[in-house]
Amino acid sequence: MVDSIPSTSGAAAAQFLQVSGPYHSNHADIPIDVSPTPSRRSMKVFENIRKKSLSEWSLVLDIIRGGSRDSVDEQFRHPERVSASTGNLNKKGKKKILRFGTMSPNYIHKQLHIVQEEKAMQLAPSGPIDASKFVAYVTERRKKRILFKGEYLMIMRSVDPLRCECNVASTMGDRNQYPDTLPYDYNRVILSIKGNDENSHYINANYVESWFKEKAYVVTQSVKSKAASHEFWRMIWELGSNTIVMLTKVFDFMRVMCLQYWPITRFQFGEIDVETIETKTYAHFVIRTFRLKHVHDTTGQNARLVRHFHFTEWELNSFPYISAFIELRRRVRQWIEENPTETPIVVHCRDEFSAYTITGRTRLGHKNGTTRMRR
């Protein structure tokens, strides 16, 4: 039986059978009837066969079946899977059937990883993970990293490529405080156009939805120039926001993380007049109250109050004081409940990505948030 295997197939099978996949289990060895006088190469092949578990043999069968639609559900099919059952059309328009005996070792190795990733995609969670099982869930994936790859592939399937474009932001140059972090086109904040500046509609900021409404937050970058401070306060005015959450220091290890874009007493930023009317300093954060007024509003009837929550004890590349952060979140939520509005909460960290991550994990101003994060 062994001598009838073609040489190419034998080499491919021998190299494949020496690979141990991440789905190895402790099933009983498969009994193989070996010929009394086999060749040395055949003995090595059969010795490897005897060591394989049933779960690993299922990978062999999946590879032999190729991309059969009956072998795996369409939603779990790997994007790079090659269909060996139908093959590709050659120059004459005929289907090229790929048989196991003609498979090269490189092809088998590639198909092995694809089949393993398909199986990992099937094990991706389809709902929330119970807290009591979370540690075991993470421990298993630390041992079998390919399960994380399966989850990643499932996530990438659900991503709309059109919602990941930054065509507008990529052309704005200095208007991006951090050019490596750009807002998406579909949910960026659009300001009104001022004068002859056709780019005055742009600011590096994105809307973020919550469980309760679509545009619950606006995440943006820290202010690092005088022009950016003018655009920041114009955005606050046009959005009508009454809450700003600042999650970065002004200085961190002798580095300027963010300019002090608020006045000690009173200052005019472009067309927006900002007055600091109250400052309360606590151990880990500072709460300020500003009065905003447009310069063209001579009566002051459209003046509004804005509360500024500044978390001051979160150093770069570190964890915050969780108890202090929870207390800040409680005060933000209390302010929102006492002053309800349909306008978004503006959140900024050093860069926009950090602010987005923190907002998504903590749900500032809303209940049932978590607070385990690092930036």
N, C-alpha and C positions, 0 to 999 in steps of 0.2 A: 504493500500500500504506500509505503514511504517512497520507494524508488520511482513510482509513477508520477510524483509531483514534479512539475517543470522546475528547472534550475532557478529561473527568475522568481517564480512563486516561492520556492524554498528559501531563497535569500531574504525575500520580503517578509515571509512569515517568521523566519528566525529572528530578524531584527525587531519585528513588531512584538513578538512574544517575550522579548527581554524587557519590555517596557511595563512598568507597574503603574496603573492609573490610580487616581485618588479614590476610586470606589472599591478598593480591595476589601473583601470581607473574609470571614473565617469559615466559609463553606467547605465541605469535604472535597478532597481532590477528585478530579474526574478520572476514572479508571481508563487507561489506554492499553490496548493489546500491542506490545512491541514485538517485532519480528526477531527471531533468535540471532540473526546475523545482519544487523543493520549497519549502515555506514556511520562513521564518526560524526558527520554533520547531522544525519538523521537522528542519532542518539541525542545530540544536543537540543534539537528541535523538540523532540518528544519529552525530554526532561523538563524543558520550559513549559510545555503544555500541561504536564502533570502538576505544576506549581500554580497554575492559574485557577482562580475562583470562578464560580458561576457568573458573578457580576461582571468580571472581566471578559468572560466568553460572550456575554450579551453585547459588549462593545464590538467584538469581532463580527457577530451576526449583523449588527447595525451597519458596519462598514461594508460587508458583503452585499447587503440589501441596497446600499447607496442611499439616494435621496427619495426612496419610496414614500409617497404621501400617506401610505397606510402605516408606516413605521413610526411616524411622529406627527403630532398635531401641527396644523399650519401655523398656529400662533407661537409655537415653540421652535419652529424651523430656524436654523442658524442662517444669517444673511450670506455667509460664504460657503454654505454647504453645496457640494458638487453632486449632481444627480447621476449616480452610476447606473441606475436602472433605465433611464432614458438616454443618457449620454448627450453629447453635443453633435451638431450637424457638421459633417466634413465638407470639403469643397464640392463634392458631387451631390450634396443635398441628402445624403443617407445618414442615418443615425449610427454613431460609433458606440458600440457596446463595450463597456469597460468590465473585464472579467477579473476575478481575484488573482488568477494565475499570471496576469500581465501587470499587476499593480507594483509599482516601485516602492522601496522602503520609505522614501520621502513622502510619497502620496499617502501611504498608510499612516505615517506619523501625523500628517496634517489632518487626515480624516479622524484619527483617534482624538485629537484635541477638539475638533468640531463636534463630534458625537458627545464627548464629555461635557462640553459647554451647553449643548442642547439639553442634556439631562440636568445640568445645574439650573438652566432656565425653568425647567419644570418644577424645581424645588424652591423657586423664589416665592416669598410670601405674597399672598393675594389680599391680605388684610392686616390690621394692627396686630402686633406681637404682645402677648400677655406679659405683664411686668415680671411675674414669677418665673417665666421661661426665657427672659431676655438674656440672662447670663449664660445659660446653656446654649442659646442660639448663637451668641457671639463666640463662645468657646469652640463650637463645632466649626464655624467659619474660619477661625484662626488656624485650625488644623487642616481644613480643606479650603484653600484660598479660591479655588475655582468656583465655589458657591457664590462668592462675592462677584466674580466675573459674570455668572449667570444673572444675578440681580442687575448688574450694570447693563447687560445686553437688553434685558426686559425694559429698563428705564429708557434706553436709547430708542427703543421701538415706539415709545409713547411720546417722544419729543417731536414737535413740529419744526422742521428746519426753518420755516419762515418766521418763527418766533425767536430765532437766535441770531437775527441779522442786526448789525450795528452800522449800517451804511451811512446814516446821517452823522452819528457821533465820530466816525473815523475821519471825517473831513473837517472837524472843528478845531483841530490843533490845540492852541493855548487855552481854549475854553474848557479843556479837560485838565483838572488839577492832577490827576493820575491817568496818563494816557493808556495804561495797560488795563484799566477798568472802565468799560464803556457801557452806556445804557442801551437796551434793546429798542429797536424802532417802534415796536408795537405798543409798548407801555411807557415810553419816556414822557416826561413832563414837558409840555409845550407852552411857552410863554407868549405874550403878545409881542408883535414886532414894533420896535421903537425907531422912529425916524427913517433914515436911509440905510440903517444897518440890517441887511437881510438875514443875518445870522443871530439877531437878538432874540429870536424865538427859542434858542437852544440853551439848556443848562444840563449839566451832567446829573440827572436825577431820574429815578424810576418810581412808578406806582407799584405798590405791593398789596395784594388782597389779603383779607382775613377770613375767618369762618363766618363773619357776619355781613360784610359788605365788600364790594369789589375794590374800591380805592380807599382802603383804610389807612395806609401809610404811604409816605414818600421817603425813599432812602436816597441819600446824596453823599457827596464827598466833603471832606473838611475844606475850609476856606484857607487859601494860601496866598491870596493877593488882594489888593485893594479893589480891583475890578470884580473879582469873584464875590467879595463881600456885598457890593452893590447888587449883583445879580441874585445873591442869596436872599436878601431882604425883599427884593422885588418879587421873587417867587413866593415868599411867605405872604406878602400882601395880596398877590393875585390869586393864590390858592385860598386865602381866607383862614389859614390855619391859626389856631390859638395855642398850640403845643409844640415845643421843640425839645428833643432829647439828644443831648450831646454825650457821646460815650468815648471820648478821648481826652487826653490832657492837652494843654497848650504847649508845654515842654515835657519831653520824655528823654532822660539821659542826655541833656544838652542838645537835643534835637527839637526843632520847631515842628510839632505835629499839626497844629492848627493856629491860625491867627486869632487874636481876640477880636472877633467881628462885632461885638456889642460895645456900647460906650459906657464909661464910668458914670457919666451923668446924662449927656444928651449929644447926639450927633446926627447929621443928615447923610444918608447913604443914597446918592442919586436923588430920586424923587420921594424917598421914604424917610421920614423923620422918626428916629428911634430915641426914646427916653427911658432910662432905667429908673424905676420908681421904688423898687424894693429888692434887697439882696439878703438872703438868709443862708449862712454858712453852717454846714453840719460836718460830721467827722469824715464822711466819705463822699459827699456830694454837696452841690450848691444849687439853690433854687432862686432864680431871678424872675422878676416881673417887669415886662416892658410895656410901654404905651407906644403904639404905632400910629402914624398919621401921614397922609399924603400931603405933599407940599402945596398942591392945588386946592386942598380942602381948607379954606380960610376959616370956616366956622367951627371945625373940629368935631362935627357931628358924626363923621365916619371913623373916628378914632377907635381903636380896639386894643384890648389887653392880650398879651402873649406871655405864657408861662414857659420859662427856660429851665430845664432840668439837666444839670451838668454833673455827670459821674466823674469824680476826680481821682479815684484810686484804682485805675485799671491800667497797668503798665503794659507796654508792648510785649507780645509773645509770652503772655502769662495768663493765668486765670484771675478773675476778679474775686473780691470778697463776696461770696454768695449771699450771706445774710444781708449785707449792705445793698447788694443789687436787688434783692427781693424787696427791701424797704423802699428803694427808689421806685421800683415798679408799682408798689402799693400806693405811693404818693401820686404817681402819674395817673393811675386808675381813679383815685379819689378826685383829682382835679377834673378828669374827663366826665365823671358822673355828676359833679357839681356844675359843670359848664358844658353841657352836651352840645355837640355840633356835628354836622355832616361832613365837615372838612377833614382832610387827612392829618395824621400826626407826622411831623417831619423828624426823621431820625438820621443822624450822621455819626460816623466814626472817623477813623483816619481816611479810609477809602470806602467806596460804595459797597464793595463786596462784603466787607466786615459788617457794615450796617445792615445789609440784606440778611446775612446769616443770623445776626443777633435778633433782628425783628422777627424772622421766621421761626426762631426757636423759643422766643419769650412771649410773643404776642403782647407787646406793651400796650397797656390800656384795656386789655381784655382778660378774661378769666381762663383758667386751665392751661396756663403756659408752663414750660419747663425752663430751667435755668442752668443747664450744663453746657458750657460753651467755652471756646478759647479762640483768641484772635491773634 
